[in-house]
Amino acid sequence: MADAPAAVELLVCTTCRAGQPTDIEGPRPGALLEDALQAKDWPAHVTVKPVECLSNCDSGCSIVVRGGSQRWTYVYGNFTGADDVDLVHDGIVKYADTENGLVPWRERSTHFRKNCIARIPPLTIPE
């Protein structure tokens, strides 16, 4: 029996405004993105979690994907809200299918290639 894949967490900033003025009423684009992502069908080892403020306010809606001590962690930005749900889902499923979090460059969508805010090494760095 193969080992189960390490848990992957998708953290979605629910306070992101994606460029909306502060006087706009109603749900914020980040909260709408998180709601839409919660409704998607995810692999069993992927969990979507809301978080408040990733301090990336100038870069649209932001997300973090992390998974286990062997995977790289990424911060991505410039999402617009719920309209990007399929784009985010595709990128995170590809990440979840890796052992180390490194999705081959050509397999990443243009958005994921061009809107990486930070890439953080795994807790355990291979020798």
Order of alpha helices (4+ residues) and beta strands (2+ residues): beta-alpha-beta-beta-beta-alpha-alpha-beta
